[in-house]
Amino acid sequence: MNFEEFRNSLKEKGPPAEFPAPLAALWWDAKGDWAHAHGSVDELDTKEAMAVHAYLHRKEGDAFNANYWYQRAGRKFHRNALQDEWRALVEAMIERQSW
């Protein structure tokens, strides 16, 4: 899968079943369902899940909570545009394609 195929999958009612939870969370976020996206990563302890969790809290405007999750993910608080961070997260997960 590449980024364009990921974007095209947003036409579906749900993310592809083979997506790992952090990528599915970004899929739900792109569909405008923050709560579903957050629920997908809320209890996960992987670095990818924590990075997505941080992004989601940043998107909701909770910088304190976002910073906590960025630290847990081993990342610095992102200052670039939200859509750029979203794309970077998606592309990194697609590139690894460990699913």
C-alpha positions in Angstrom: 0.0 0.0 0.0 1.1 3.5 -0.7 -0.2 6.9 0.6 -2.6 7.4 -2.3 -4.1 4.0 -1.8 -4.5 4.8 1.9 -6.3 8.1 0.9 -8.5 6.1 -1.5 -9.4 3.7 1.3 -11.1 6.6 3.1 -14.1 6.1 0.7 -14.9 2.9 2.6 -17.0 2.6 5.8 -14.1 1.3 7.8 -10.3 0.9 7.6 -8.9 -2.2 6.0 -8.8 -5.1 8.4 -5.1 -5.6 8.1 -4.3 -2.1 9.3 -2.6 -2.0 12.7 -4.5 0.0 15.4 -2.3 3.2 15.1 -2.8 3.3 11.3 -6.6 2.6 11.7 -6.7 5.4 14.3 -5.3 7.8 11.7 -7.8 6.5 9.2 -10.7 7.3 11.6 -9.2 10.7 12.3 -9.2 11.5 8.6 -12.9 10.5 8.5 -13.6 13.0 11.3 -14.1 10.5 14.1 -11.7 11.7 16.8 -13.4 9.6 19.5 -13.0 6.3 17.5 -9.4 7.2 16.6 -8.6 7.9 20.2 -10.2 4.7 21.4 -8.1 2.8 18.9 -4.8 3.8 20.6 -5.9 4.8 24.1 -4.7 1.6 25.8 -1.8 0.7 23.5 1.9 0.9 24.7 3.7 0.9 21.4 5.8 3.9 20.3 3.6 4.2 17.2 0.4 4.2 19.2 1.8 6.7 21.6 2.8 9.0 18.8 -0.7 8.9 17.3 -2.1 9.4 20.8 0.0 12.5 21.2 -1.1 13.8 17.8 -4.8 13.3 18.6 -4.5 15.2 21.9 -2.6 18.0 20.1 -5.4 18.1 17.6 -8.1 18.4 20.3 -6.1 21.3 21.8 -4.8 19.5 24.9 -1.1 20.5 24.7 -0.3 19.2 28.2 -1.6 15.7 27.5 -0.1 15.8 24.0 3.3 16.6 25.5 3.0 13.7 27.9 2.3 11.2 25.0 5.1 12.7 22.9 7.5 12.1 25.7 6.3 8.5 26.1 6.7 8.0 22.4 10.3 9.3 22.6 9.4 12.4 20.4 9.5 16.1 20.8 6.2 18.1 20.7 5.5 18.8 17.0 5.1 22.4 16.0 4.4 21.8 12.3 0.9 21.9 10.9 -1.4 19.1 12.1 -2.0 17.8 8.5 1.7 17.6 8.0 2.2 15.6 11.2 -0.8 13.3 10.2 0.7 12.6 6.8 4.2 12.0 8.3 2.7 9.4 10.7 0.7 7.7 8.0 3.6 7.6 5.6 6.0 6.2 8.2 3.6 3.4 9.1 2.9 2.6 5.4 6.7 2.5 4.7 7.2 -0.1 7.5 4.2 -2.2 6.5 4.8 -4.6 9.2 1.3 -5.9 9.1 
